[in-house]
């Protein structure tokens, strides 16, 4: 089940990147620089979210006997 959820989340992120490019296209165009910047921002947000999620998950570690 986890593999299916991870696949769907990855696909959703790619869909959001394409939607973001379509929203930005009338204002800044669709050049390689725009795509690169958009992908960079998405990857940076994913990295920050993973880091914050890891910090929150490690805040309350279970005590094992």
C-alpha positions as CSV (number, residue, x, y, z in Angstrom):
1,X,0.0,0.0,0.0
2,X,2.8,2.4,0.8
3,X,4.3,2.0,-2.7
4,X,0.9,2.9,-4.3
5,X,0.6,6.0,-2.1
6,X,4.2,7.1,-2.9
7,X,3.5,6.6,-6.6
8,X,0.3,8.7,-6.5
9,X,2.0,11.5,-4.5
10,X,4.9,11.6,-7.0
11,X,2.4,11.7,-9.9
12,X,0.5,14.5,-8.2
13,X,3.6,16.6,-7.7
14,X,4.4,16.3,-11.4
15,X,0.8,17.3,-12.3
16,X,1.2,20.4,-10.0
17,X,4.4,21.3,-11.7
18,X,2.7,21.2,-15.1
19,X,-0.2,23.3,-13.8
20,X,2.3,25.8,-12.3
21,X,4.0,26.1,-15.7
22,X,0.7,26.7,-17.4
23,X,-0.2,29.4,-14.9
24,X,3.2,31.1,-15.3
25,X,3.3,30.8,-19.1
26,X,1.3,33.9,-20.0
27,X,3.5,36.0,-17.7
28,X,7.0,34.7,-18.1
29,X,6.9,32.3,-21.0
30,X,7.8,28.6,-21.2
31,X,11.5,28.7,-21.7
32,X,14.0,26.2,-20.2
33,X,14.9,28.7,-17.5
34,X,11.3,28.9,-16.4
35,X,10.9,25.1,-16.3
36,X,14.3,24.8,-14.4
37,X,13.3,27.4,-11.9
38,X,9.9,25.8,-11.3
39,X,11.4,22.3,-10.9
40,X,14.0,23.8,-8.5
41,X,11.4,25.4,-6.3
42,X,9.3,22.2,-6.2
43,X,12.4,20.1,-5.2
44,X,13.4,22.7,-2.6
45,X,9.9,22.6,-1.1
46,X,9.9,18.8,-1.1
47,X,13.3,18.8,0.7
48,X,12.2,21.4,3.3
49,X,8.9,19.4,3.9
50,X,10.8,16.2,4.4
51,X,13.3,17.8,6.8
52,X,10.5,19.4,8.8
53,X,8.5,16.2,8.8
54,X,11.5,14.3,10.0
55,X,12.1,16.8,12.8
56,X,8.5,16.5,13.9
57,X,8.5,12.7,13.7
58,X,11.7,12.5,15.8
59,X,10.4,14.8,18.4
60,X,8.5,12.1,20.2
61,X,10.4,8.9,19.9
62,X,8.8,5.8,21.4
63,X,10.7,4.3,24.4
64,X,11.5,0.7,23.6
65,X,11.9,-1.8,26.5
